[in-house]
Amino acid sequence: MNPLRTLPPFTRLDRYIAREMLTPLGIGVCAILLMLIGNLLFNYAPWFFNYGVPLVAVLQMVLYYTPYLLVLSLPVGAAVGTALTVNRLTRDSEITVLRMAGVSLRRIFAPMMLIGVLLSGVNFALNEYLVPPSMQQFNRLRNKIFLLAPVPNLTSNAVIKAQNYMVGIGVAQQQGEKVLLEDVLMFERREQGGWLVVKAPRGEYHNGVWTLYEPSVHYYQPDGKVADVQNAARLVINLQVALQDFFAAPTPEEQTMAQLGEQIRRNREMGLDTRQLEVSYHLKAAVPAACLVLALCAPVLSFLLARAGGFVGVLLSIVLVFVFWNTLLLFQILGNYGFLPPMLAAWSPNLLFGVGGLGLLRRLE
């Protein structure tokens, strides 16, 4: 029996293929990362010059934004690395020799898929633990630099959680240190299990004091029955919140999956639409998993087209990533507008490309 037919779990062959992949993987990640950083600087260049932003602040913005860009770059690096590796091995007939010795394509591609799994894990860790705090710092620095213009803060559909209150605000507009409010809905959880619900068409917030005009106050028992209803000309509530809580609701990129899940739960309690947040929640796991999916698809396609030339590997990886990301954006839009369930919208590109890659691999075998 040929010894290559029963290769142990991790052999010299696996190490050889992994080493062959590391260089194009690193080049692919670095190239895309630099391109995305250049795009960031290009978009903000007019602001940098108009505001006279110091070079140190610009470098800080790039540093804070880099982890988020790295999450987007790793799947591209996986595609480039696997495609170029298979392209080179095929053109030099090394894969042909291995197959003649009885080694299957699945076994040859196994170390690449293992690297794809590792990249997915690293990408998920970055997206869960490093990206949220770095994006918070990026947005704080950006707002500190650019939001000095005399443009009033204005937001709609804001949700604030403070102490045992949940507050929904239709429109909030800042005027100096005061915030003018419209369509205010406040929920307070009582110790006995009941609820206090306050609804007011308008109000204002200043230095920790909420003043609501023409409020309607409903008291609910734990079983959901209305215990009392009161109307008043004005209601004053002491509840300290930061001004930025009205106008700077955390974006999905600034939150971990647990934090985003908690925001979705709160918004559901307020009766707000959570479809976009739910899609973002599932994308936090689906995007890192794209490293494995592309590490599966790229080798198979590169093997089919390797004889066309060395440049095909680069072109193939670019086209593959372009098609994948546009498919991801399409399904994200379908999920955001309710045409697909959020989970299905986030994971459909991975499923489609993964099943397609497995089907091609099986056919090649």
C-alpha positions, -999 to +999 in steps of 0.1 A: +000+000+000+013+035-009+021+053+024+006+085+010-028+068+010-029+067+048-014+100+058-014+108+095-034+138+108-006+163+103+023+154+082+052+171+064+029+175+034+005+196+056+034+218+069+047+222+034+013+234+020+007+256+051+041+273+046+033+278+009+000+295+019+014+319+045+032+343+022+002+349-002-021+350+028+000+378+044+003+397+012-034+395+005-044+407+040-018+435+040-028+447+005-065+448+013-059+464+047-037+492+031-063+497+004-091+501+030-069+525+051-062+545+020-100+547+013-106+559+049-080+586+046-093+597+012-129+600+025-118+621+055-091+641+037-113+672+031-122+672+068-086+668+079-075+698+059-105+720+066-103+714+104-065+714+105-064+680+122-030+672+137-011+643+122-011+625+156-050+626+156-051+612+120-028+583+130-050+577+161-081+574+139-063+550+116-051+529+146-086+527+161-102+518+128-077+492+118-092+462+138-125+467+120-108+468+086-088+437+096-120+418+101-129+426+065-094+418+052-090+383+067-116+366+045-100+383+014-066+370+026-079+335+029-092+336-006-060+350-020-037+327+000-055+295-010-061+305-046-024+314-052-012+283-033-033+259-054-025+277-086+013+273-079+010+237-069-011+228-099+011+246-125+042+228-110+023+195-112+028+188-075-009+182-071-009+158-101+019+138-085+001+137-052-031+125-068-012+098-088+001+087-054-034+082-042-039+114-022-074+129-026-080+165-032-099+167+001-067+156+018-045+181-001-069+210+006-073+200+043-045+222+057-059+252+038-093+246+053-077+242+087-061+276+083-095+289+072-109+276+105-082+293+125-087+325+106-124+324+113-117+320+150-092+348+150-116+370+131-145+363+155-123+371+185-113+404+169-149+412+160-161+403+195-134+417+218-112+442+200-134+459+174-161+472+198-138+492+221-116+504+192-147+516+173-159+534+204-126+552+206-127+559+169-162+575+171-153+595+202-122+609+185-141+616+152-169+634+170-144+654+191-127+665+159-155+671+135-186+678+155-174+712+166-194+729+138-225+749+149-249+722+137-275+712+163-277+676+173-309+660+161-320+624+162-351+603+160-363+570+175-337+572+203-338+545+231-322+552+264-318+528+294-311+545+327-314+529+362-348+511+362-362+533+334-365+526+297-371+557+276-382+559+239-380+593+222-395+601+188-374+632+182-346+648+203-330+681+195-302+698+215-303+735+222-272+744+243-273+722+275-310+715+271-326+687+249-361+693+235-381+661+233-411+649+213-432+617+216-417+605+249-425+570+262-410+560+296-412+526+313-404+520+349-402+485+364-417+486+400-404+464+428-437+446+431-435+435+395-458+461+381-451+488+355-453+526+354-458+538+318-456+576+310-465+590+276-461+626+267-463+645+234-434+668+243-409+675+270-373+686+278-342+674+296-318+696+315-291+687+340-307+654+351-342+667+352-369+655+328-399+678+324-428+662+305-458+683+294-493+669+293-483+634+303-505+604+306-495+581+334-506+544+334-500+520+363-500+483+354-503+454+378-480+424+374-508+405+356-509+433+330-542+449+341-544+487+343-545+497+380-548+535+375-546+562+348-537+598+356-533+629+334-514+660+344-502+693+330-466+686+338-445+658+353-409+662+366-386+632+369-350+632+382-330+608+361-294+616+351-282+606+317-254+618+294-262+641+266-245+618+241-270+591+251-296+610+231-276+614+200-249+587+199-267+554+202-240+527+200-236+512+165-235+474+160-197+477+154-193+493+189-210+464+207-203+427+214-228+401+204-241+400+240-245+438+241-262+439+207-285+411+218-294+431+249-301+462+227-324+441+205-343+428+236-348+464+249-360+477+215-385+448+213-398+458+247-403+493+233-421+480+203-393+492+179-383+475+147-352+454+153-347+437+119-315+456+110-300+451+145-308+413+142-291+411+108-260+428+123-261+405+153-259+374+131-233+390+108-210+392+137-205+354+134-213+350+097-185+374+085-157+356+104-170+323+091-165+336+056-127+329+061-135+291+061-160+294+033-136+312+010-108+289+020-130+261+007-142+277-026-110+294-037-088+262-039-114+243-059-119+271-085-081+278-086-075+241-093-099+242-123-083+273-138-047+270-128-034+259-162-046+292-177-016+310-161-002+323-128-022+355-129-054+336-128-050+329-091-049+366-083-077+374-107-098+345-094-095+355-058-104+391-065-135+380-085-145+355-059-143+380-031-161+406-052-190+382-059-191+370-023-193+405-007-219+417-031-240+386-024-235+393+013-246+429+008-277+418-012-288+394+014-282+420+041-305+444+023-331+417+020-329+410+057-330+447+067-362+452+047-379+420+060-378+399+028-358+373+046-354+363+083-324+380+098-305+348+105-311+334+070-301+367+054-268+368+073-258+332+067-272+326+032-240+337+014-219+313+035-243+285+029-245+291-009-208+294-014-200+266+010-224+241-006-212+252-041-175+246-030-183+212-016-202+202-047-174+212-070-148+194-048-169+162-049-172+164-086-135+169-091-128+138-069 
